[in-house]
Amino acid sequence: MEKPVIYIDPQKAHELDRNIALQKLYYRPEGYFRTIEKMRDATCIAGYKFLLTDIKDWLNKQITFLVYKPRPKFIQYASFNGIRALNEVHQSDLTPLSFDKIGNRIFKHRSVIKDVATRFRRSCVLTNKSSASLAKMFRAIYDDPNNYFTWPKVLIVNKGTEYLGECKDLLLRHGVKIIQAKSKRDTSIAKRDHQEFEKHAYIRQMRCRSWVKDLCINDDIYNDTPTQLIHMSPNEVVKRALKGEKIIANSAVKHHRPIGFNKPILSYRDSVLYLLEAGELEFGKRHITDMNWSPKVYHIKESLIQKN
């Protein structure tokens, strides 16, 4: 009686031995390497001569490695350039400034409203950051007949309590959709405006901290100054927007890869992880032990293509 013969593929046997060796090196107390290079150094110390590409392919199949995989150096975020109509989306932000006393009132905060498409702005001074003060400011700006601003469709604000209570009720009564920012990038246009205002308000001398009297003058100067991305002043852009023209702004950053319709579309067979924001899973500041990528693998089930 003939003995059974088992045919073994040498290539598959080599891959199996390599995977077992990598598994023993990675899943040990001193393992769990964060980078591919550290894993390669560990294999060299153990006496193995694996290729870097083979180590990379094996690590990219380990979920414990993927969730701590380093964040990419260049991250392409969503842009506001798709918003091209006046009073469609506004951003509002509040920042504390140096105390400026005028009469019996001490002004402590500056609040700004910016139209995302035209970059047109209106700012206001506040003695406190209560919800009632914010509601009074919105009412004064949006109900002003000499102002280009009307109640927007969407208002992006931070998660501060000053945008709740009376302020929130006022916005909802006028049909404004309120979006609370998840990060500082979501209100970047308004926050950048605070930086520009402080730079020009305190440019005369550092000891002079008076800024309230020149607030309206600063707004007029800004609205008459061409912006870098639109190449027109906000006042000129608003006049064109009132005639029905769509506002087109340049991108703030250069794209280093295909975007939009030129970007490769994920198929239904693809599995993905998404990049976590700092402190997204554990609230507070980011710690060194926090994961960079989502701990769960997601499968593509549906894809939608939306035109601007």
C-alpha positions, 0 to 999 in steps of 0.5 A: 500500500502506497504512503500518502504524499503531502505536497507543500508549497515552499513559498507558502511554508516560508510565509507561514514561518515568517508570520509565526516569527513576526507574531511571536516578536510583536505579541510579547510584553516588550513588543507592540512596536509603534513603527515599522522600523522598530519592528524591523530592528527587533527582527534583526536582533532576533536573527531574522532577515525579513524584508521591510515590505514584508514586515509592513504588509504583516503589520498593516493586518494587525488591528493593534498596530493600526490604531496606534499607527502614526498620524499622517504628516499632511491631513486634508480637511474639508474646505468651506469653499463649497459655500458660495452664497451670501448669508448661507453660513455664518461663523460666530466666536467670542474672545476675551480681550483687555478690559477697556473702561468707557464711562461706568461700563467695562468691556471685556469681550469681543464677539464677531460674526463672519459670512463664510462665503464673502468674509464680510464681518461685523463685531460687537463689544460685550461686558459679559459672555452671558446668553442674554448678551449674545442674544442682544448682539445677534438681534442688533446685527441681524435686524439692522436694515443698513447691514448686509447681514440677514438671519443665516441658514446655518450658524457655526459656533463653539460649545460654549454655554453663551450660545445656549439658553436665550441665545439659542431660543432666538436663533431657532425662532428665526429658523437658524440651524445651529452647528456646534463646532467639534474642533477649532478648525470648524470656526477657523474663519472667526478665530482667525479674525480675532487674531487679525483684530488684536494685531491691528488694535494694539499696533500703536503701542503695547501699553495702550490697551484701548480697543473699543473706540476703534472697533467699528473703524477696524471693521470698515477697514477690513471690509474694504481690504482685499482678502488673500483667497478671494482677491477682492474686498468683502464689500465688493464681494457682497455687492456681486453676491447681491446680484446673484453671482457665486463666490469662488475662493481659492484653496487655503492649502495646496493639494498633494494628492487627487481630490474631489472627483479625481480621488479614487472611490472606495469599493464595497470590499474595502475596510477602513479606519478613520482618524481620531481627533485629539481626545475624541474617545477620552475627553480632555487633552490628548495623552500619549497612550491615546489611539490615533485611529478608530478601534473599530474597522468599518466596511463600506456599504453605501457611497454618495456623490454630491455636487456643489 
